[in-house]
Amino acid sequence: MKDGDDPAVVAKAIVTAATDKKPKLRCAAGPLASRLTMARHLVPTGTFDKRIRKNNRLPV
């Protein structure tokens, strides 16, 4: 994604998760991922899935 978060932010999140004594099952890496996680809880599943598929140019 050209508008995605900086790869350094993602790399830092991976290192943090890999070296954490009590790692979480999932963690958001960067502000874009955090907003996406919040949207997933607020928007109906069908609408969310359709939007993700459209953004990734997948068949709807």
MODELLER restraints for C-alpha pairs under 7 A, 6 or more apart:
rsr = mdl.restraints
at = mdl.atoms
rsr.add(forms.Gaussian(group=physical.xy_distance, feature=features.Distance(at['CA:4:A'], at['CA:32:A']), mean=6.85, stdev=0.5))
rsr.add(forms.Gaussian(group=physical.xy_distance, feature=features.Distance(at['CA:5:A'], at['CA:30:A']), mean=6.18, stdev=0.5))
rsr.add(forms.Gaussian(group=physical.xy_distance, feature=features.Distance(at['CA:5:A'], at['CA:32:A']), mean=6.40, stdev=0.5))
rsr.add(forms.Gaussian(group=physical.xy_distance, feature=features.Distance(at['CA:9:A'], at['CA:29:A']), mean=6.48, stdev=0.5))
rsr.add(forms.Gaussian(group=physical.xy_distance, feature=features.Distance(at['CA:9:A'], at['CA:30:A']), mean=6.07, stdev=0.5))
rsr.add(forms.Gaussian(group=physical.xy_distance, feature=features.Distance(at['CA:10:A'], at['CA:29:A']), mean=5.19, stdev=0.5))
rsr.add(forms.Gaussian(group=physical.xy_distance, feature=features.Distance(at['CA:10:A'], at['CA:30:A']), mean=6.77, stdev=0.5))
rsr.add(forms.Gaussian(group=physical.xy_distance, feature=features.Distance(at['CA:13:A'], at['CA:29:A']), mean=5.56, stdev=0.5))
rsr.add(forms.Gaussian(group=physical.xy_distance, feature=features.Distance(at['CA:17:A'], at['CA:23:A']), mean=5.66, stdev=0.5))
rsr.add(forms.Gaussian(group=physical.xy_distance, feature=features.Distance(at['CA:28:A'], at['CA:34:A']), mean=5.50, stdev=0.5))
rsr.add(forms.Gaussian(group=physical.xy_distance, feature=features.Distance(at['CA:40:A'], at['CA:48:A']), mean=6.48, stdev=0.5))
rsr.add(forms.Gaussian(group=physical.xy_distance, feature=features.Distance(at['CA:50:A'], at['CA:60:A']), mean=6.21, stdev=0.5))
rsr.add(forms.Gaussian(group=physical.xy_distance, feature=features.Distance(at['CA:53:A'], at['CA:59:A']), mean=6.75, stdev=0.5))
rsr.add(forms.Gaussian(group=physical.xy_distance, feature=features.Distance(at['CA:53:A'], at['CA:60:A']), mean=6.19, stdev=0.5))
rsr.add(forms.Gaussian(group=physical.xy_distance, feature=features.Distance(at['CA:54:A'], at['CA:60:A']), mean=6.69, stdev=0.5))
